[in-house]
Amino acid sequence: MSFSEIERVLGFPLPEKASGIRAWWSNNPSNNVMTKAWLAAGFITERVDMGSRRLVFRKSNTTPAPMKTAVRPARSIGFLDRIRAQLGGTVTIPEGVDITAPTGEAWDAER
């Protein structure tokens, strides 16, 4: 998918970091909330090409870990719709927090 196709499905633009930081698309579940969503939906990212702003979502061979949510989306709903359904009403983000910032080695909470 192109980043533009993803944005059309989502109905809003991807965060700026998605276009500038390749690690944003990693399959590390502690990376960002969107990573957890596509992993929970049973997909992984591959062949991320930042230059052409494209990547591949591939169905994972592992059983996805369920996200905590009151609503379980139907299997016929598309991948990004499932992400929205999984996240809907489950997250409160304090003002000023950048949820798209990579975590782990690239981020040090003690600084």
N, C-alpha and C positions, 0 to 999 in steps of 0.2 A: 504494500500500500504506500501511496505517497502521503507525506505529512498533510497535504491539502485534503486528500480523501478522508483521512482520519478526522480532520477538523470539520468537514462537512457532515460526517456521521455524528460526531459529538455535538455539533451545533454551536461550538465556540472554539476560539483559537487555542492551540497547544501553548503551554508556557514557553517563554523565550528560551529557557534552558534546554528544552527539547530539541531546538534547532542548533544550539551551540555547544552542547556537552554530550558527547557520545555515551558517556556512562549513564546518562539519564535513561537510556533504553536498555540497560543491562537487565538481566533476569535475577538480580540479587533482591530477595524479598524485603530487605531492609533499606533499599534504595529510595523509594518514594511511594506514595499511596497508589499511583497509577500502576506501578510494577506489581504491587500486591493484587490489584484488580485483574490484570490480564493473566497472572499466574493462577488466581482463584477461578478464573473462567476457563482454565485448562489450556492456555496458550503460552508460548515462549516467543521471544523476538530472535531473529536471525538476520544476517546480512544487512546490518544497519549501514546505510550509505549516506553520511551527513552531507556530502557534496550534492547529490541529486535529491536529497530529502526523501528517501524511500527506505522501507524495511520490509521484512517478511514476518508475519505472525504465523507460527506453525503450531498445530495441535500437539500438545505435550504427550509423551508416552507415560508420564506419571499421573497418578490420581491427584487432582488439585486439592489443596487444603481448603476447606470451606471457610469463607469469611463470616464473621458474626453479623447476621442481618435477620430481620423479621420476615423478609420477602425473598423467596427462592424463585428466580426467573425460570420461565419455561424454556425447554431446549430449542424451540423454534425461533427464539429471539436471537438476533444477531449478536456477535461478539461485543461490540462496543455498547450496545443496549444492555447487555448483561453486566458490563462494568458499571454503568450508571445505576442499574437496579441493585447491584451489590453494595454500592456506596451510598445510595440515597438514604438520608436521614441517620447515617451511622457515625458521621464525623462532625465535630465542631472545631473550627480552626480559629485560634485567637488572632485578632487583628495584628498585622505586621509579621506574621509567620509565613515564610516562603516554603510551601510544601513541595515545590519542584526542585529544591536544592538537593544535590546528591549527599548521601550520608556515608558513614563508614570511614575509610582511610582518608577520603577527601575532606572530611569535616571533623573538627575537633571541638567538642562541647566545652572543653576546659579553657579555651582562649577567651 
